[in-house]
Amino acid sequence: MVSPKDSPIVEWYRLDASRRILGTLVLGSSIMLLGSIVSAMGLVRSRGSLPHPFLGHRGAVLAAEAATERSPMLELTTGLVALGCLLGGGATAIIGLKRALSEESYLALRHDGALFVHGDTERFVAWDDLEDVRWDARSDALLFVGHDGVPVPLEARFADVTNQELARRVLAVRRRAVHGLLRTSRPTESSPA
């Protein structure tokens, strides 16, 4: 296991979590919408005198008939279901967002190589072991090509950068690292911190 503190980081890219975030928000808001609809139906049913918006006078008659059959237990149940959906939808969104945003998933371009971290998995490749870094248009993957010519794909999407552009950036950092052109921002032992 390679620690991120072993070598200074030159560039850092976080995995794109927008699909997970969008899915979480759609699920949470759908549950809340269901709660709002249940609440509105319960309110209309309990008020009996409200006319149906599409049935006009006939709707008012139907609502009055329904009002005579009201049940306090049904109203309480409807209210509790609506409240549960509203609270549950909000909690679903918050918990899902927390999980998506707290996940450690990134690609760090360091002085000594590239480190990919995704959850508990860490993959490291030293710059000296790489011959080339390419972008595969068919799979939209980064290809780390070693001296043996065998490409190792990294199939992931990163935030705010395309994989094609990222392949160019990784290759530029590799070239600078191999030629010793990367600067260290760490203070030396003798310099004041």
N, C-alpha and C positions, 0 to 999 in steps of 0.2 A: 504494500500500500504506500502510495506517495503522498506526502503532506503538501498542501498548497503553500506552506510557509518555507519549504525547502529552497525555493527560488523566486525571485521577484516576478510579478506578473506585468507583462507589457500591455496586453489587451485582454478584455474579458467580455464574453457574450452569454446572455441568459437565454435559455430555451423559451420558445414562444408558447405561452400558456393561454392564448386568447380563445382557443376552441373550448378548453375546459371551463374557462371563466364564463363564456357565453352559454354553454350548456347548463352550468350551475344557475346562472341568472334566469334563464328561460324556465327551468324547473321550479325555482323558487317563486317567480312571478306567476306562473301557471297555478300553483297551489293557492297563492293569495287571491288570484282572480276567481278561482272556484269558491273560496270563502266569501268573497264579495257578492257573488251571484247567489249563493245560499242565503246570505244575510238579506239581500234585496227581496228574494222570494218570500222569506219569512216575514219581512216587514209588510209587503203587499198583502200577504195572506192574513196577517193579524189585523190590518186596517180595514178589511172588508168593504169599505165604502169607496175605495179608489177604483176608478174605472180602468179597464184594460186598455192600453194605448192603441191596440189594433182592432178591438172589438166594439169600441164605442159604448152605446147604451146597453147592449147585450152583455158586454164585459162587466158593467156595473151590477147588472142583475146576477151574474155568475159570482161576482165577488161578494155580494150580499148573502147569497146562499152559502158560500164557503165560510163566511163570518159566523153564521149560526152554528156551524160544525167545528168551531175553534176548540183546540185542546191546549191547555196551559203546558202540558207535558211535551207536546209537539213543538210549541214555541220555544220552550227551554232547550230542547234537544237541538232544534235548528240554530239557536243562538250559540250553543256550545260548539256545534260542528263548525259554524262560521268563524268563531273565535279561534278554534283549534287550527283551522286552515290558514288564517291570517298569521298567527304566531308561528305555526309550523313552516309556512312558506318563507317567512323572514329568517327563521333559524336555519333552514336548509340553505338559503343563499349565503348567509354569513359563514356557516361552517364550511361550505364548499369553496368559497373564496379564500378562506383562511388556509385550507389544505392546498389549493392551487398555488397560492402566493408564497407559502412557506417551504415549498419543496426546493431542495438544493439541486438544481440542474443547470449546468453551465459548461462552457468551453473556455478555459484559461490558456492564453498563449504566454508562456513564461520564457525566461532566459534559456532554460535547459530543454524545453520541449512543449508539447501541447498536452493539456490535461483535460479530459472530458469526465464530468461528474454527473451522474443521474441517480438520485436516491442513494442507495448503498453501493452502487457500482462505480468504480473509478478505472478509467483507461488512460494510460500515459504512453506517449511516444516521444522519444528524444529526437531533436533536430538532426543529429548525426546519423540516425537510423533512417531518415527520410530522403528519398530522391526527388519526389514531386508531390504536390497537392493539387488535385483537380476537382472539377465539378462534373457530375454525371447528370446530363439533362434528362435522361429517361426516368431516373428514380429520384431526382433532385437531392442527391446525396453528395457529401464531401468524400473524396477518395484520397486516402493517405497511402501513397505508393512508396514502398520500401526499396532498398537497393536490389532486392531479388525480383522487382517488377510486379509483385503481387499487390493489387490495390485492396486496402482494407476500408470498407465503406462506413461512413458515419451518417446514418439516416435520421436526421433530426432537423427541425425548423427552429431558427433562432429569431429573437425579437429584433425588430428594426433593421434587419439586414437580410438580403437574399443569400442563399447558399452559393450562388455564382460569385457574388461580391465577396463573401466570406472566404471562399477558396483563394481568391486573389490576395486578400489581406493576410491569410495564414501563410501563403507562400512568401509574401514580402517580409513578414516577421522572421520566417525561417532563414531567408537569405541574409538578413541583417544579423541574426544570431550566429549563423555559421561563420560570418566574416568578422565577428566581434564588434559590431557597430551598435549594440544595444547599450544604453546608459543605465547605470544603477542609481536609483534615487535614495538608497539606504545610506544613512550616515556611517562613516568609517569609525573604527575603534577610537582613533585619536581626535576626531572632530567632535565639537559639542553637539548635543542632540537638540 
